[in-house]
Amino acid sequence: MKGITTFMHGAFKNNPIFRLVLGMCPTLAVTTSLENAIGMGLAATFVLVCSNVLVSALRKVIPAAVHIPCYIVIIATFVTAIDLIMQAYLPALSESLGLFIPLIVVNCIILGRAEAFASKNGVALSLADGLGSGFGFTIALSLVAAVREIVGAGTLTVWGDIAVKGINPGPVTLAILPAGGFITLGLLFALVNRIGEWNARRHGAPPPLPMHLDCRHCTMCDRGKGLQDAGDGAAK
């Protein structure tokens, strides 16, 4: 039961992209197509799971003074493995993703989970955490890529075998350009935050105060007055 909770926590409550805002470089770079997004997500999930398990298994052996270098060596080993596997069995995808597969080594999501979770918990929970974080990362990448590809190219293709064409009668090229990545990501952030706010209210959280009643506009205490004065000064 605890493993399921850990998985759900990593996948949704602490989603690497939409909640922790980590891994923005591959998120913006490889989400021009759904195929690339799924490939990157699965590669990162493989590295997350394997590195989490190994770091957890060796957590009592690795000296505290060199734990970060050891984690990086472990992560780099699995990144090299998945890179070679993709070159051997998925050469087109490997060429499309290019440098972003080796750059998984410095992906802050993977090093962060190794340091924050795997180094402090058992193998089973670390496995669940790696699967949850990888699943959340893959889902988020796929969502961004699906929106960009449908809007920008009018197609939705996965490994060339499943293709749905004509979804968008008038493709908007901006969506698959770098600026489109930022715009799409920002809109999805707003949507996720709105859904989170609605869900919190559904579970009993109080609605936010109207703007004229929040602390910035309050003159009943020194803090509110100071915030108001600071805001007025910045406006000038």
Summary of the structure (lengths in Angstrom):
residues: 236
radius of gyration: 21.5
end to end distance: 55.6
largest distance: 68.1
contacts: 740
relative contact order: 0.15
helix: 74%
strand: 3%
